[in-house]
Amino acid sequence: MAEWLLVTLLIISFLFHIVFVHLMVGGSIVTLWAQIKGLKNKEYDIFAHEIAKTITVNKSLAVVLGVAPLLSINALYSLYFYSANALTGSVWIMIIPLVTIAFLLTYLHKFTWEYFENNRKLHIGIMALAVAIFLFIPLIFLTNVNLMMFPEKWEGVSGFFSAMMLPNVWPRYFEFMAACLAVTG
């Protein structure tokens, strides 16, 4: 396949994917915030419930639409992609169980809304755990992408946490989180 075609596929498919990732992560954050506010004001709890209904749908679309960009990156940038994965080691592999746990927590949160009517703090705790995981997963991806873009930094990296402290990771992370809230808004 022609390189320009793979690059085009990567860009277009990533744009579709990232919209639903933003809605999933941002929706989780907004749901948590609104549900906490809902402890004192019932209207916020109703708002949180409505947003929570969208998270699992956005999650499904984000996952499905994430396949094409991942395959495109593998085909276009194999050396950089696999080298970055190797440098971040077990943390990169943890994406799969972390995503699975976060997804299961969002389903638990969504389908136990009435069940936890009298135990809102436990219900909020479920979403807080899902949000914490959703806040960490993008950091893993952004650390890997940063390593892919700067192979000259590979020699000085000794695992995920040293790679996480390279320049560009934290500004990109905070920009991503701001985008999640903006797109969700």
C-alpha positions as CSV (number, residue, x, y, z in Angstrom):
1,M,0.0,0.0,0.0
2,A,1.3,3.5,-0.8
3,E,2.7,5.4,2.1
4,W,0.5,8.5,1.4
5,L,-2.6,6.3,1.5
6,L,-1.6,4.9,4.9
7,V,-0.8,8.4,6.3
8,T,-4.2,9.6,5.0
9,L,-5.9,6.7,6.6
10,L,-4.0,7.3,9.8
11,I,-5.0,10.9,10.0
12,I,-8.7,10.5,9.1
13,S,-9.2,7.4,11.3
14,F,-7.4,9.0,14.2
15,L,-9.6,12.1,14.0
16,F,-12.7,9.9,14.3
17,H,-11.2,7.8,17.1
18,I,-10.0,10.7,19.2
19,V,-13.4,12.5,19.2
20,F,-15.0,9.5,20.9
21,V,-12.0,9.1,23.3
22,H,-12.5,12.7,24.3
23,L,-16.2,12.2,24.8
24,M,-15.5,9.1,26.9
25,V,-12.8,10.6,29.1
26,G,-14.4,14.0,29.4
27,G,-17.8,12.5,30.0
28,S,-16.4,10.4,32.8
29,I,-14.8,13.5,34.4
30,V,-18.0,15.5,34.0
31,T,-20.1,12.7,35.4
32,L,-17.9,12.4,38.5
33,W,-18.0,16.1,39.1
34,A,-21.7,16.4,38.6
35,Q,-22.5,13.4,40.8
36,I,-20.4,14.8,43.6
37,K,-22.3,18.1,43.3
38,G,-25.5,16.1,43.1
39,L,-25.0,15.0,46.7
40,K,-26.3,18.5,47.7
41,N,-28.3,19.4,44.6
42,K,-30.5,16.8,42.9
43,E,-30.4,18.5,39.5
44,Y,-26.7,17.8,39.2
45,D,-27.3,14.1,40.0
46,I,-29.9,14.0,37.2
47,F,-27.3,15.7,34.9
48,A,-24.7,13.2,35.9
49,H,-27.0,10.3,35.2
50,E,-27.7,11.6,31.7
51,I,-24.0,12.0,30.9
52,A,-23.2,8.6,32.4
53,K,-25.5,7.0,29.9
54,T,-23.3,8.2,27.0
55,I,-19.9,7.0,28.4
56,T,-20.2,3.3,27.4
57,V,-21.5,4.1,24.0
58,N,-18.6,6.5,23.4
59,K,-16.3,3.8,24.8
60,S,-17.5,1.3,22.2
61,L,-17.1,3.7,19.3
62,A,-13.6,4.8,20.6
63,V,-12.4,1.2,20.7
64,V,-13.8,0.2,17.3
65,L,-12.5,3.4,15.6
66,G,-9.1,2.9,17.3
67,V,-8.2,-0.2,15.3
68,A,-7.4,1.6,12.0
69,P,-5.1,4.2,13.5
70,L,-3.2,1.5,15.5
71,L,-2.8,-0.7,12.5
72,S,-1.7,2.3,10.4
73,I,0.9,3.3,13.0
74,N,2.2,-0.3,13.0
75,A,2.6,-0.4,9.3
76,L,4.1,3.1,8.9
77,Y,6.3,3.4,12.0
78,S,7.1,-0.2,13.1
79,L,10.6,0.5,14.2
80,Y,9.7,3.5,16.3
81,F,6.4,2.1,17.6
82,Y,7.9,-1.2,18.8
83,S,11.0,0.5,20.2
84,A,8.9,2.9,22.3
85,N,6.8,0.0,23.5
86,A,9.9,-1.9,24.6
87,L,11.2,1.1,26.4
88,T,8.1,1.5,28.4
89,G,7.8,-2.2,29.0
90,S,5.2,-3.5,31.5
91,V,3.4,-0.2,31.7
92,W,2.6,-0.4,28.0
93,I,1.3,-3.9,28.4
94,M,-0.9,-2.7,31.4
95,I,-3.0,-0.7,29.0
96,I,-5.1,-3.8,28.2
97,P,-6.1,-4.7,31.8
98,L,-6.4,-1.1,32.7
99,V,-8.8,-0.4,29.8
100,T,-10.8,-3.5,30.6
101,I,-11.1,-2.5,34.3
102,A,-12.1,1.0,33.5
103,F,-14.7,-0.2,31.0
104,L,-16.2,-2.6,33.5
105,L,-16.3,0.1,36.1
106,T,-18.2,2.4,33.7
107,Y,-20.7,-0.4,33.0
108,L,-21.1,-1.1,36.8
109,H,-21.6,2.6,37.4
110,K,-24.1,2.9,34.6
111,F,-26.2,-0.1,35.5
112,T,-26.3,0.3,39.3
113,W,-27.6,3.9,39.4
114,E,-30.9,3.0,41.1
115,Y,-29.3,0.2,43.2
116,F,-26.9,2.7,44.8
117,E,-29.6,5.3,45.3
118,N,-29.1,5.1,49.1
119,N,-25.3,4.7,48.9
120,R,-24.2,7.5,46.6
121,K,-20.7,7.7,48.0
122,L,-19.9,4.1,47.0
123,H,-21.4,4.8,43.5
124,I,-19.3,7.9,43.2
125,G,-16.3,5.9,44.3
126,I,-16.8,3.5,41.4
127,M,-16.8,6.4,38.9
128,A,-13.8,8.0,40.7
129,L,-11.8,4.8,40.2
130,A,-12.8,4.6,36.5
131,V,-11.8,8.3,36.1
132,A,-8.4,7.7,37.8
133,I,-7.7,4.9,35.3
134,F,-8.9,7.0,32.4
135,L,-6.5,9.8,33.5
136,F,-3.6,7.4,33.5
137,I,-4.1,5.6,30.2
138,P,-3.6,8.7,28.0
139,L,-0.3,9.3,29.9
140,I,0.9,5.9,28.8
141,F,0.0,6.6,25.2
142,L,1.4,10.1,25.1
143,T,4.7,8.9,26.7
144,N,4.9,6.3,24.0
145,V,4.2,8.7,21.2
146,N,6.7,11.1,22.6
147,L,9.3,8.3,22.6
148,M,8.4,7.5,19.0
149,M,9.0,11.1,17.9
150,F,12.3,11.5,19.7
151,P,14.5,8.4,19.1
152,E,17.5,10.4,20.2
153,K,16.1,10.2,23.8
154,W,16.0,6.4,23.8
155,E,19.4,6.0,25.2
156,G,18.6,8.0,28.3
157,V,15.3,6.3,29.0
158,S,15.2,3.6,31.7
159,G,11.6,2.6,31.8
160,F,8.2,4.3,31.7
161,F,8.6,6.8,34.5
162,S,11.8,8.2,33.1
163,A,10.2,8.4,29.7
164,M,7.2,10.1,31.3
165,M,9.5,13.0,32.5
166,L,10.8,13.8,29.0
167,P,9.9,17.2,27.6
168,N,6.6,17.4,25.8
169,V,4.8,14.6,27.7
170,W,3.1,16.7,30.4
171,P,2.2,19.7,28.1
172,R,0.6,17.2,25.7
173,Y,-1.1,15.4,28.5
174,F,-2.7,18.6,29.9
175,E,-3.7,19.7,26.4
176,F,-5.4,16.3,25.9
177,M,-7.3,16.6,29.2
178,A,-8.4,20.2,28.3
179,A,-9.6,18.9,24.9
180,C,-11.5,16.1,26.6
181,L,-13.5,18.6,28.7
182,A,-13.9,21.0,25.7
183,V,-15.2,18.3,23.4
184,T,-17.5,17.0,26.1
185,G,-18.8,20.5,26.7
